[in-house]
Amino acid sequence: MQRVHSEDFERVRQLYDEALDDNAPEQELIYPRAYGPSEYVGQYSDNTASDLRRMGLAMALPPGARVLDGGCGPGAVACLYAEEFGWDIIGVDISSRHIARGRQRVSRSPASDRVTLRQQNLYDVSELERFDGAYGTGAWCHFDATELFAKLGRLIRSGGRVAFMERTRKGLIPEPSYDAATVGWACPAIYSTDEYIEIMGAASFRSVMVEDMSPHFRALQASQIRERLVCREELMRRTSQKQFDTSLDLARAEFSLTEQGLLGYALIVAERM
Ligand SMILES: C[S@@+](CC[C@H](N)C(=O)[O-])C[C@H]1O[C@@H](n2cnc3c(N)ncnc32)[C@H](O)[C@@H]1O
């Protein structure tokens, strides 16, 4: 395992409430173009709507299931699953901006009565609450996986499922690049799929699906970079030259790791034993 830094949720909150707060116009412009128009539903993660639906189906939970969205962000994934799978979703997020945006979105959803969003750290969810499932998209990278799955093990009923899509480490990433891709994004570590499986096993989760999404991730990264360049003028008008340059540099740095075969992406679904 490569180094696991400490969790730092104050930095996570600052990242989303302050540093990335003016990121929304960039996201609204780039994501629909990079993913394809019907593949962007407001998600703040490297997952298309088709990926999200595939993950939801793999959770195999019935309508009415009580499902935790850990790090729900602006609530688009919660709305999608409530609308399409009929789940009752409790979304938690430590970012007040995301929860405020998410509540607006939920109020417009035909499934608004099935989605509750709370400004809360996932670790503060009471273990008296029981869930049939939990999922994370673009959010579980901010956790130390050992701590996260131990907590989820206490929240999910036996036979319930967890699912997530995240970056994975496929080789030894040179230290400066590793730190930029972890600490730089308030993430403690990048785990390999084997490490995830082992950590989940220790928390009584048996993996039922492990899909290597690396080629798809690579194509998505490439199209995000391409669309940023195509929309350069508009992006600089909507944000700033500095924001444009920073985003492009970060996207290129991560893409370079993917191209070297060091960074990948996976969909993992596991059942609580
Ligand atoms: C990249 S966003 C993804 C949002 C959402 N899942 C989506 O796909 O649109 C990551 C989110 O995780 C949230 N987050 C990170 N750590 C958290 C924690 N310990 N408890 C609750 N939310 C957390 C952040 O505040 C942020 O909104």
The ligand as an SDF file (V2000), in Angstrom:
LIG
                    3D

 27 29  0  0  0  0  0  0  0  0999 V2000
  -16.7000   15.3780   -5.9090 C   0  0  0  0  0  0  0  0  0  0  0  0
  -18.0270   15.6580   -4.8230 S   0  0  0  0  0  0  0  0  0  0  0  0
  -19.1530   14.3950   -5.3640 C   0  0  0  0  0  0  0  0  0  0  0  0
  -20.5760   14.7340   -5.0750 C   0  0  0  0  0  0  0  0  0  0  0  0
  -21.6250   13.7090   -5.5130 C   0  0  0  0  0  0  0  0  0  0  0  0
  -21.3810   12.4160   -4.9720 N   0  0  0  0  0  0  0  0  0  0  0  0
  -21.7520   13.6340   -7.0170 C   0  0  0  0  0  0  0  0  0  0  0  0
  -21.3410   12.6310   -7.6120 O   0  0  0  0  0  0  0  0  0  0  0  0
  -22.2920   14.5770   -7.6020 O   0  0  0  0  0  0  0  0  0  0  0  0
  -17.4640   14.9810   -3.2600 C   0  0  0  0  0  0  0  0  0  0  0  0
  -18.3720   15.3560   -2.0850 C   0  0  0  0  0  0  0  0  0  0  0  0
  -18.0440   14.5440   -0.9440 O   0  0  0  0  0  0  0  0  0  0  0  0
  -18.2990   15.3280    0.2100 C   0  0  0  0  0  0  0  0  0  0  0  0
  -17.6430   14.7280    1.3740 N   0  0  0  0  0  0  0  0  0  0  0  0
  -16.3330   14.4290    1.5060 C   0  0  0  0  0  0  0  0  0  0  0  0
  -16.0960   13.9020    2.7320 N   0  0  0  0  0  0  0  0  0  0  0  0
  -17.2860   13.8510    3.3860 C   0  0  0  0  0  0  0  0  0  0  0  0
  -17.6950   13.3970    4.6900 C   0  0  0  0  0  0  0  0  0  0  0  0
  -16.8300   12.9220    5.5850 N   0  0  0  0  0  0  0  0  0  0  0  0
  -18.9970   13.4690    5.0040 N   0  0  0  0  0  0  0  0  0  0  0  0
  -19.8930   13.9840    4.1370 C   0  0  0  0  0  0  0  0  0  0  0  0
  -19.5640   14.4520    2.8960 N   0  0  0  0  0  0  0  0  0  0  0  0
  -18.2820   14.3920    2.5240 C   0  0  0  0  0  0  0  0  0  0  0  0
  -17.7560   16.6960   -0.2040 C   0  0  0  0  0  0  0  0  0  0  0  0
  -18.1990   17.7380    0.6360 O   0  0  0  0  0  0  0  0  0  0  0  0
  -18.2430   16.7950   -1.6470 C   0  0  0  0  0  0  0  0  0  0  0  0
  -19.4830   17.4450   -1.7410 O   0  0  0  0  0  0  0  0  0  0  0  0
  1  2  1  0
  2  3  1  0
  2 10  1  0
  3  4  1  0
  4  5  1  0
  5  6  1  0
  5  7  1  0
  7  8  2  0
  7  9  1  0
 10 11  1  0
 11 12  1  0
 11 26  1  0
 12 13  1  0
 13 14  1  0
 13 24  1  0
 14 15  1  0
 14 23  1  0
 15 16  2  0
 16 17  1  0
 17 18  1  0
 17 23  2  0
 18 19  1  0
 18 20  2  0
 20 21  1  0
 21 22  2  0
 22 23  1  0
 24 25  1  0
 24 26  1  0
 26 27  1  0
M  CHG  2   2   1   9  -1
M  END
$$$$
